[in-house]
Amino acid sequence: MVSAALLSLVSVGCLVAMQLLHKASWPFRGPYTAVIAWQALGLAWGVSTIGTLLSFGLSSYQLGAASGSLALAADLFSGRLFLAELSQGPEGISHIVAVILAVTLTLVLLYGLISSFVQVVRVRRRHHDLLELVASEHPDVPGARVVDHPVAAAYCLPGILRSQVVISAGALEVLDERELAAVLAHEQAHLRQRHDLVLLPFSSLKRAFPRVRLINTYYETVALLIEMCADDQARRTSSPRELATALLRFGAAGPAPVPEGAMAVIAAAQGGVMHRVDRLLRPDELSYHAGAFIMGSSAFLLASVICLWHIPL
C-alpha cells in the first residue's frame, strides 16, 4: 500500500500545483518553461491517479502497479482472478472496483486524445478544401492565402503535408505592412513549432471531461501561453511594438470567426490580449536559474511517478 499512498500524494500535489501555476505571474515571463511545467503536471496527474488505483487494486500481488498489471493480465487469461478476489469478501471487491476505475480512466483519457485528434484532422481537411475554392494568393501577403471577408482575422491551419496561413481582406485593411509582417511571423511560428500538438493533450482533456469547468480554465491558460510563445518568436524578426499594435487592432475590430483546429492570432474565446501587449512592450524574461529549476523539477516529477509505479509494496 506504500506505492498507492505515495502516488495518491503525487496526484493531489499535482492538482494543487496546477492551481498555484494558474494563479502565478511568472509564466508570462517564461511561457515556454510554463507550458512544459503544465505538460509535466498534467501527465504526472494522469499517470499517478491511474497508478494509485492500480497499486491499491493489485496490492495482493505485492509487485507494484507496473508488474502487478502484467500479473493481472496473466490471471485474467487463466480465469483465476475473480474467484481469488471474491473469496476475500468486501476487501477483494474493493480491489476489483479500483482496477475497473483505473481501466475506465485510462480509456476515457485515450478516447479524449484519439477523438480530439481525429476531429481536428477531419475539420482541417475540410477547411483546406474550402480554402482552395474561396481563398486566393495576394502579392502583398507572400506565403499566405487571402479570404474575402470584411472581419479582421488571421489564423493558421497546421498540417503534415499542407500547412496554411490565412489572412482576411478585413485584416489587410486595418494592418500596415510592418504589422502584417509581424502577424505572419506569429502564425509561421505556430506552424514551425507545431503548437497545435503541444495544445492537443489539453484539448483532449477538455473533450474527455467537458463539464469540468476547471479543465476548460486550464486549457485557456495554456492556450494563452502558447500564443505568447509565438509572440516571442515573431519579435525576433519583427518589432514588438508592431506586433502589439496589430494585436490591438485585431482586438478593436472584434472577434472573428475561426474554424475549429486553427490557431488564430486572437481567438474569439481567448482573453489575455492586454497581457500579451504588455509583455511585448515591457519584456521581463524569466531568469536562467529559475527556468532551469522548473525544468529540472518537471523532469524529477515524471521520473518519480515512473519509479513509484515499480515499488513492490
C-alpha positions in Angstrom: 0.0 0.0 0.0 3.0 2.3 0.2 3.1 2.9 -3.5 -0.6 3.6 -3.6 -0.3 6.2 -0.7 2.7 7.9 -2.4 1.1 8.0 -5.8 -2.1 9.5 -4.3 0.0 12.2 -2.6 1.6 13.0 -6.0 -1.8 13.1 -7.7 -3.2 15.5 -5.1 0.0 17.5 -5.2 -0.3 17.9 -9.0 -3.8 19.3 -8.6 -2.6 21.8 -6.0 0.4 22.7 -8.2 -1.8 23.3 -11.2 -3.9 25.8 -9.2 -0.8 27.6 -8.0 0.6 27.7 -11.5 -2.6 29.0 -12.9 -2.5 31.9 -10.4 1.2 32.6 -10.7 2.6 35.6 -12.6 6.0 34.1 -13.6 4.6 32.0 -16.6 4.1 35.3 -18.5 7.9 35.8 -18.2 8.8 32.3 -19.3 5.9 30.9 -21.4 8.0 28.0 -22.9 9.0 26.9 -19.4 5.5 27.3 -18.1 4.0 25.2 -20.9 6.5 22.4 -20.2 5.5 22.6 -16.5 1.8 22.3 -17.4 2.5 19.3 -19.6 4.5 17.6 -16.8 1.8 18.3 -14.2 -0.9 17.1 -16.4 0.9 13.9 -17.4 2.0 13.2 -13.8 -1.5 13.7 -12.6 -3.0 11.2 -15.0 -0.3 8.6 -14.5 -0.2 8.9 -10.7 -4.0 8.7 -10.4 -4.2 5.6 -12.5 -1.2 4.2 -10.6 -2.9 4.9 -7.3 -5.9 2.9 -8.3 -3.8 0.0 -9.7 -1.5 -0.1 -6.7 -4.4 -0.4 -4.4 -6.4 -2.8 -6.5 -3.3 -5.0 -7.2 -1.8 -4.8 -3.7 -2.3 -8.6 -3.2 0.3 -9.2 -5.8 2.9 -7.1 -3.9 4.5 -6.2 -7.3 3.6 -2.6 -7.8 1.4 -1.1 -10.4 3.5 -1.9 -13.4 4.4 -5.6 -12.7 1.1 -6.1 -11.0 -0.7 -5.2 -14.2 1.2 -7.9 -16.0 0.3 -10.4 -13.3 -3.3 -9.3 -13.6 -3.4 -9.9 -17.3 -2.0 -13.4 -16.8 -4.6 -14.2 -14.2 -7.4 -12.8 -16.4 -6.4 -15.3 -19.2 -6.2 -18.2 -16.7 -9.6 -17.3 -15.1 -8.3 -17.3 -11.5 -8.6 -13.6 -10.8 -12.2 -13.0 -9.8 -12.5 -16.2 -7.8 -9.4 -15.3 -5.8 -10.5 -11.7 -5.2 -14.1 -12.5 -4.4 -13.0 -15.1 -1.8 -11.6 -12.2 0.2 -15.0 -10.7 0.7 -15.6 -6.9 0.7 -11.9 -6.2 0.6 -11.5 -8.2 -2.6 -14.5 -6.5 -4.2 -13.0 -3.1 -3.4 -9.8 -4.1 -5.2 -11.7 -5.2 -8.2 -13.6 -1.8 -8.3 -10.3 0.1 -8.0 -8.9 -1.8 -11.0 -12.0 -1.2 -13.0 -11.8 2.5 -12.2 -8.2 2.6 -13.3 -9.0 0.9 -16.6 -12.0 3.3 -17.1 -10.0 6.4 -16.5 -7.3 5.2 -18.9 -9.9 4.5 -21.6 -11.6 7.9 -21.1 -8.2 9.7 -21.4 -7.3 7.7 -24.5 -10.8 8.4 -26.0 -10.4 12.1 -25.5 -6.9 12.1 -27.1 -7.9 10.0 -30.1 -11.2 11.6 -30.7 -9.7 15.1 -30.5 -7.0 14.2 -33.0 -9.5 12.6 -35.4 -11.9 15.5 -35.2 -9.2 18.2 -35.7 -7.8 16.3 -38.7 -11.2 16.0 -40.3 -12.1 19.6 -39.8 -8.8 20.9 -41.1 -9.0 18.7 -44.2 -12.5 20.1 -44.9 -11.3 23.7 -44.4 -8.3 23.2 -46.6 -10.6 22.0 -49.4 -12.8 25.0 -48.8 -9.8 27.4 -49.0 -9.0 26.0 -52.4 -12.3 27.4 -53.6 -12.7 30.7 -51.7 -9.1 31.9 -50.9 -6.6 33.4 -53.3 -2.9 34.5 -53.5 -2.1 38.1 -52.8 1.1 39.9 -53.9 1.3 41.8 -50.6 1.0 38.6 -48.5 3.6 36.1 -49.6 3.2 32.6 -48.1 -0.4 33.1 -47.1 -3.9 33.0 -48.7 -6.4 35.8 -48.5 -10.1 35.3 -47.9 -12.5 38.0 -49.0 -14.1 38.6 -45.6 -14.7 42.1 -44.0 -13.9 41.0 -40.5 -10.2 41.2 -39.5 -8.9 37.7 -39.0 -5.6 35.9 -39.2 -5.0 32.2 -38.4 -3.1 29.1 -39.5 -4.1 25.6 -40.3 -1.3 23.2 -39.2 -0.8 20.0 -41.2 1.7 17.4 -42.1 1.7 18.0 -45.9 -0.2 21.3 -46.3 0.1 23.9 -43.6 -1.5 27.2 -44.4 -1.6 30.8 -43.1 -4.9 32.6 -43.8 -5.5 36.4 -43.7 -8.8 38.1 -44.3 -9.4 41.1 -46.5 -10.5 42.9 -43.4 -7.2 42.3 -41.8 -5.3 43.8 -44.8 -7.4 47.0 -44.4 -6.5 47.6 -40.7 -2.8 46.5 -40.8 0.1 48.3 -42.3 3.0 46.5 -44.0 5.1 46.0 -40.9 2.2 45.0 -38.7 1.2 42.4 -41.3 4.7 41.0 -41.4 4.6 40.7 -37.6 1.3 38.8 -37.7 2.6 36.5 -40.4 5.7 35.8 -38.4 3.5 34.9 -35.4 1.4 32.4 -37.4 4.5 30.9 -39.0 5.9 30.3 -35.5 2.8 28.3 -34.7 3.3 26.1 -37.8 7.1 25.8 -37.4 7.0 24.7 -33.7 3.7 22.7 -34.1 2.0 24.4 -31.2 -1.2 22.5 -32.2 0.4 19.3 -31.0 1.5 21.0 -27.8 -2.1 22.0 -27.1 -3.6 18.7 -28.1 -3.3 16.9 -24.7 -5.2 19.8 -23.1 -7.9 19.9 -25.7 -8.3 16.1 -25.3 -8.8 16.6 -21.5 -11.4 19.2 -22.3 -13.2 16.7 -24.6 -12.9 13.8 -22.1 -14.3 15.9 -19.2 -16.5 18.5 -21.0 -18.4 19.5 -17.8 -15.4 20.2 -15.6 -15.0 23.9 -15.7 -11.6 23.9 -14.2 -10.2 21.9 -17.1 -11.5 24.4 -19.5 -9.9 27.2 -17.5 -6.6 25.5 -17.6 -6.9 24.9 -21.3 -7.4 28.6 -21.9 -4.4 29.4 -19.7 -2.1 27.0 -21.7 -3.6 28.4 -25.0 -2.6 31.9 -23.9 0.9 30.8 -23.0 1.3 29.2 -26.4 0.2 32.5 -28.1 2.9 34.2 -26.0 5.5 31.6 -27.3 4.5 32.6 -30.8 4.8 36.3 -29.9 8.3 35.7 -28.7 9.3 34.0 -31.9 7.7 36.8 -34.0 9.5 39.6 -32.2 12.8 38.0 -33.3 12.2 39.2 -36.8 9.7 41.9 -36.3 9.3 44.9 -33.9 7.5 44.0 -30.7 5.7 47.3 -31.0 4.4 46.5 -34.4 3.0 43.1 -33.2 1.5 44.8 -30.1 -0.2 47.3 -32.3 -1.5 44.6 -34.6 -3.0 42.8 -31.6 -4.7 45.9 -30.5 -6.1 46.5 -34.0 -7.5 42.9 -34.1 -9.0 43.4 -30.6 -10.6 46.6 -31.6 -12.1 45.0 -34.7 -14.0 42.5 -32.6 -14.0 38.7 -32.5 -13.6 36.9 -35.8 -14.9 33.5 -36.8 -12.1 31.0 -36.7 -12.5 27.3 -37.8 -12.0 24.5 -35.3 -8.5 23.2 -35.3 -7.0 26.5 -36.4 -4.7 28.7 -34.3 -5.7 32.4 -34.6 -3.6 35.4 -33.7 -6.5 36.3 -31.4 -9.2 33.6 -30.9 -12.7 34.6 -30.2 -12.8 32.7 -26.9 -9.4 33.7 -25.7 -8.7 36.6 -23.4 -5.4 38.0 -22.3 -4.7 40.3 -25.2 -3.6 43.1 -22.9 -1.3 40.7 -21.1 0.3 39.9 -24.5 0.6 43.5 -25.4 2.0 44.5 -22.1 4.8 41.9 -22.2 5.6 42.8 -25.8 6.1 46.5 -24.8 7.7 45.8 -21.4 9.5 42.5 -21.7 10.6 40.8 -18.5 12.1 37.4 -19.0 12.4 34.5 -16.5 15.9 34.1 -15.2 18.0 31.2 -16.4 18.4 29.7 -12.9 14.6 29.8 -12.3 13.9 28.2 -15.7 16.5 25.5 -15.1 15.0 24.8 -11.7 11.5 24.5 -13.1 12.6 22.2 -15.9 14.6 20.0 -13.6 11.6 19.8 -11.2 9.3 18.8 -14.0 11.7 16.0 -15.1 12.1 14.9 -11.5 8.4 14.7 -11.0 7.9 12.5 -14.1 10.8 10.3 -13.1 9.4 9.9 -9.6 6.0 8.8 -10.9 7.6 6.2 -13.1 9.6 4.9 -10.2 6.6 4.8 -7.9 4.8 2.5 -10.4 7.6 -0.1 -9.8 7.6 0.0 -6.0 6.6 -3.6 -5.0 4.8 -2.6 -1.8 
